[in-house]
Amino acid sequence: MENGKEDKMKGSANKAAGNVKEAVGKATGSEKTEAKGKVQQAEGELQKGKGDAKEKAKK
């Protein structure tokens, strides 16, 4: 099981990767890639929130 900091780091990385994917989709005109990027960003945000919640629960 991951701790809060790991979740936050992975969430941030996922969000950044999704941002890049969305930009590539926009640049290439690929709506599918752009949509996948948006989904990945949302997943990253959720994962980051999960990490925040775990850290708050520890205190």
N, CA, C and O atoms as a GROMACS GRO file, in nm:
protein
  236
    1MET      N    1   0.084  -0.119   0.000
    1MET     CA    2   0.000   0.000   0.000
    1MET      C    3   0.088   0.124   0.000
    1MET      O    4   0.188   0.131   0.072
    2GLU      N    5   0.051   0.220  -0.080
    2GLU     CA    6   0.130   0.342  -0.095
    2GLU      C    7   0.096   0.439   0.017
    2GLU      O    8  -0.017   0.444   0.067
    3ASN      N    9   0.198   0.517   0.055
    3ASN     CA   10   0.170   0.620   0.154
    3ASN      C   11   0.124   0.746   0.084
    3ASN      O   12   0.121   0.753  -0.039
    4GLY      N   13   0.087   0.847   0.161
    4GLY     CA   14   0.033   0.970   0.105
    4GLY      C   15   0.128   1.042   0.012
    4GLY      O   16   0.087   1.094  -0.092
    5LYS      N   17   0.256   1.047   0.049
    5LYS     CA   18   0.354   1.118  -0.034
    5LYS      C   19   0.371   1.051  -0.169
    5LYS      O   20   0.384   1.118  -0.272
    6GLU      N   21   0.372   0.918  -0.170
    6GLU     CA   22   0.385   0.845  -0.297
    6GLU      C   23   0.265   0.871  -0.387
    6GLU      O   24   0.279   0.893  -0.507
    7ASP      N   25   0.146   0.870  -0.328
    7ASP     CA   26   0.024   0.898  -0.405
    7ASP      C   27   0.030   1.039  -0.463
    7ASP      O   28  -0.004   1.061  -0.580
    8LYS      N   29   0.074   1.136  -0.383
    8LYS     CA   30   0.082   1.273  -0.429
    8LYS      C   31   0.183   1.288  -0.543
    8LYS      O   32   0.157   1.358  -0.641
    9MET      N   33   0.299   1.221  -0.530
    9MET     CA   34   0.400   1.229  -0.635
    9MET      C   35   0.350   1.163  -0.764
    9MET      O   36   0.365   1.219  -0.872
   10LYS      N   37   0.292   1.046  -0.751
   10LYS     CA   38   0.241   0.976  -0.870
   10LYS      C   39   0.126   1.054  -0.932
   10LYS      O   40   0.112   1.060  -1.055
   11GLY      N   41   0.043   1.114  -0.849
   11GLY     CA   42  -0.067   1.196  -0.900
   11GLY      C   43  -0.017   1.315  -0.978
   11GLY      O   44  -0.070   1.348  -1.084
   12SER      N   45   0.085   1.380  -0.925
   12SER     CA   46   0.143   1.496  -0.995
   12SER      C   47   0.205   1.454  -1.128
   12SER      O   48   0.192   1.523  -1.229
   13ALA      N   49   0.274   1.340  -1.126
   13ALA     CA   50   0.336   1.290  -1.249
   13ALA      C   51   0.229   1.254  -1.352
   13ALA      O   52   0.245   1.283  -1.471
   14ASN      N   53   0.123   1.192  -1.307
   14ASN     CA   54   0.012   1.155  -1.396
   14ASN      C   55  -0.052   1.280  -1.457
   14ASN      O   56  -0.084   1.284  -1.576
   15LYS      N   57  -0.070   1.380  -1.373
   15LYS     CA   58  -0.130   1.506  -1.418
   15LYS      C   59  -0.042   1.572  -1.524
   15LYS      O   60  -0.091   1.620  -1.626
   16ALA      N   61   0.090   1.575  -1.499
   16ALA     CA   62   0.183   1.635  -1.594
   16ALA      C   63   0.184   1.558  -1.726
   16ALA      O   64   0.184   1.618  -1.834
   17ALA      N   65   0.185   1.426  -1.718
   17ALA     CA   66   0.185   1.344  -1.839
   17ALA      C   67   0.056   1.366  -1.919
   17ALA      O   68   0.058   1.372  -2.042
   18GLY      N   69  -0.054   1.378  -1.848
   18GLY     CA   70  -0.182   1.404  -1.913
   18GLY      C   71  -0.184   1.540  -1.982
   18GLY      O   72  -0.242   1.556  -2.089
   19ASN      N   73  -0.120   1.637  -1.918
   19ASN     CA   74  -0.112   1.771  -1.976
   19ASN      C   75  -0.034   1.768  -2.107
   19ASN      O   76  -0.074   1.831  -2.206
   20VAL      N   77   0.076   1.694  -2.108
   20VAL     CA   78   0.156   1.680  -2.230
   20VAL      C   79   0.075   1.608  -2.337
   20VAL      O   80   0.073   1.649  -2.453
   21LYS      N   81   0.008   1.502  -2.296
   21LYS     CA   82  -0.072   1.424  -2.392
   21LYS      C   83  -0.182   1.510  -2.453
   21LYS      O   84  -0.208   1.502  -2.573
   22GLU      N   85  -0.245   1.592  -2.370
   22GLU     CA   86  -0.350   1.680  -2.420
   22GLU      C   87  -0.292   1.780  -2.520
   22GLU      O   88  -0.352   1.805  -2.625
   23ALA      N   89  -0.177   1.837  -2.489
   23ALA     CA   90  -0.113   1.934  -2.579
   23ALA      C   91  -0.075   1.869  -2.712
   23ALA      O   92  -0.092   1.930  -2.818
   24VAL      N   93  -0.023   1.747  -2.707
   24VAL     CA   94   0.012   1.675  -2.830
   24VAL      C   95  -0.114   1.650  -2.912
   24VAL      O   96  -0.113   1.666  -3.034
   25GLY      N   97  -0.221   1.612  -2.845
   25GLY     CA   98  -0.348   1.590  -2.915
   25GLY      C   99  -0.398   1.715  -2.984
   25GLY      O  100  -0.446   1.710  -3.097
   26LYS      N  101  -0.387   1.829  -2.915
   26LYS     CA  102  -0.429   1.956  -2.975
   26LYS      C  103  -0.341   1.991  -3.094
   26LYS      O  104  -0.390   2.033  -3.199
   27ALA      N  105  -0.209   1.973  -3.077
   27ALA     CA  106  -0.113   2.009  -3.182
   27ALA      C  107  -0.129   1.923  -3.307
   27ALA      O  108  -0.110   1.969  -3.419
   28THR      N  109  -0.165   1.797  -3.286
   28THR     CA  110  -0.177   1.705  -3.400
   28THR      C  111  -0.320   1.693  -3.451
   28THR      O  112  -0.346   1.628  -3.552
   29GLY      N  113  -0.413   1.757  -3.381
   29GLY     CA  114  -0.552   1.749  -3.421
   29GLY      C  115  -0.619   1.618  -3.384
   29GLY      O  116  -0.724   1.583  -3.438
   30SER      N  117  -0.558   1.544  -3.290
   30SER     CA  118  -0.614   1.416  -3.247
   30SER      C  119  -0.704   1.437  -3.125
   30SER      O  120  -0.656   1.453  -3.013
   31GLU      N  121  -0.833   1.436  -3.149
   31GLU     CA  122  -0.927   1.454  -3.038
   31GLU      C  123  -0.918   1.339  -2.938
   31GLU      O  124  -0.936   1.360  -2.818
   32LYS      N  125  -0.888   1.220  -2.987
   32LYS     CA  126  -0.877   1.103  -2.900
   32LYS      C  127  -0.760   1.120  -2.803
   32LYS      O  128  -0.775   1.094  -2.684
   33THR      N  129  -0.645   1.162  -2.853
   33THR     CA  130  -0.528   1.182  -2.767
   33THR      C  131  -0.553   1.296  -2.670
   33THR      O  132  -0.515   1.288  -2.553
   34GLU      N  133  -0.617   1.401  -2.718
   34GLU     CA  134  -0.649   1.514  -2.631
   34GLU      C  135  -0.742   1.471  -2.518
   34GLU      O  136  -0.722   1.510  -2.403
   35ALA      N  137  -0.842   1.390  -2.550
   35ALA     CA  138  -0.936   1.341  -2.449
   35ALA      C  139  -0.865   1.250  -2.349
   35ALA      O  140  -0.892   1.257  -2.229
   36LYS      N  141  -0.776   1.164  -2.398
   36LYS     CA  142  -0.701   1.075  -2.308
   36LYS      C  143  -0.616   1.158  -2.212
   36LYS      O  144  -0.602   1.122  -2.095
   37GLY      N  145  -0.560   1.267  -2.261
   37GLY     CA  146  -0.481   1.355  -2.176
   37GLY      C  147  -0.564   1.417  -2.066
   37GLY      O  148  -0.521   1.426  -1.951
   38LYS      N  149  -0.684   1.460  -2.100
   38LYS     CA  150  -0.774   1.519  -2.001
   38LYS      C  151  -0.812   1.417  -1.894
   38LYS      O  152  -0.818   1.449  -1.776
   39VAL      N  153  -0.839   1.295  -1.938
   39VAL     CA  154  -0.874   1.188  -1.843
   39VAL      C  155  -0.756   1.160  -1.750
   39VAL      O  156  -0.773   1.144  -1.630
   40GLN      N  157  -0.636   1.153  -1.807
   40GLN     CA  158  -0.517   1.124  -1.727
   40GLN      C  159  -0.493   1.236  -1.626
   40GLN      O  160  -0.451   1.210  -1.513
   41GLN      N  161  -0.518   1.360  -1.665
   41GLN     CA  162  -0.504   1.471  -1.572
   41GLN      C  163  -0.602   1.458  -1.455
   41GLN      O  164  -0.566   1.482  -1.340
   42ALA      N  165  -0.724   1.420  -1.486
   42ALA     CA  166  -0.826   1.403  -1.382
   42ALA      C  167  -0.787   1.290  -1.288
   42ALA      O  168  -0.805   1.301  -1.167
   43GLU      N  169  -0.735   1.180  -1.344
   43GLU     CA  170  -0.691   1.068  -1.261
   43GLU      C  171  -0.578   1.112  -1.169
   43GLU      O  172  -0.572   1.073  -1.052
   44GLY      N  173  -0.487   1.191  -1.223
   44GLY     CA  174  -0.376   1.241  -1.143
   44GLY      C  175  -0.424   1.329  -1.029
   44GLY      O  176  -0.372   1.322  -0.918
   45GLU      N  177  -0.522   1.412  -1.057
   45GLU     CA  178  -0.577   1.500  -0.955
   45GLU      C  179  -0.643   1.418  -0.844
   45GLU      O  180  -0.630   1.450  -0.726
   46LEU      N  181  -0.715   1.312  -0.883
   46LEU     CA  182  -0.779   1.225  -0.783
   46LEU      C  183  -0.674   1.154  -0.698
   46LEU      O  184  -0.688   1.144  -0.576
   47GLN      N  185  -0.569   1.106  -0.762
   47GLN     CA  186  -0.464   1.035  -0.691
   47GLN      C  187  -0.393   1.129  -0.594
   47GLN      O  188  -0.358   1.090  -0.482
   48LYS      N  189  -0.372   1.252  -0.638
   48LYS     CA  190  -0.309   1.352  -0.552
   48LYS      C  191  -0.398   1.380  -0.430
   48LYS      O  192  -0.350   1.391  -0.318
   49GLY      N  193  -0.527   1.391  -0.455
   49GLY     CA  194  -0.622   1.412  -0.345
   49GLY      C  195  -0.624   1.296  -0.248
   49GLY      O  196  -0.638   1.315  -0.127
   50LYS      N  197  -0.611   1.176  -0.300
   50LYS     CA  198  -0.604   1.056  -0.216
   50LYS      C  199  -0.482   1.064  -0.126
   50LYS      O  200  -0.490   1.029  -0.008
   51GLY      N  201  -0.370   1.108  -0.181
   51GLY     CA  202  -0.248   1.124  -0.102
   51GLY      C  203  -0.264   1.228   0.008
   51GLY      O  204  -0.219   1.208   0.121
   52ASP      N  205  -0.329   1.339  -0.027
   52ASP     CA  206  -0.355   1.443   0.073
   52ASP      C  207  -0.440   1.388   0.188
   52ASP      O  208  -0.413   1.413   0.305
   53ALA      N  209  -0.542   1.311   0.152
   53ALA     CA  210  -0.632   1.254   0.253
   53ALA      C  211  -0.556   1.157   0.344
   53ALA      O  212  -0.578   1.156   0.465
   54LYS      N  213  -0.468   1.076   0.285
   54LYS     CA  214  -0.390   0.982   0.365
   54LYS      C  215  -0.300   1.055   0.463
   54LYS      O  216  -0.287   1.015   0.579
   55GLU      N  217  -0.238   1.163   0.417
   55GLU     CA  218  -0.149   1.238   0.505
   55GLU      C  219  -0.226   1.306   0.618
   55GLU      O  220  -0.179   1.312   0.731
   56LYS      N  221  -0.346   1.357   0.587
   56LYS     CA  222  -0.427   1.421   0.690
   56LYS      C  223  -0.475   1.318   0.793
   56LYS      O  224  -0.485   1.348   0.912
   57ALA      N  225  -0.504   1.196   0.746
   57ALA     CA  226  -0.551   1.091   0.835
   57ALA      C  227  -0.442   1.046   0.932
   57ALA      O  228  -0.472   1.002   1.044
   58LYS      N  229  -0.317   1.058   0.891
   58LYS     CA  230  -0.206   1.019   0.978
   58LYS      C  231  -0.188   1.114   1.095
   58LYS      O  232  -0.140   1.075   1.201
   59LYS      N  233  -0.227   1.240   1.075
   59LYS     CA  234  -0.204   1.343   1.179
   59LYS      C  235  -0.302   1.336   1.290
   59LYS      O  236  -0.295   1.416   1.384
   0.00000   0.00000   0.00000
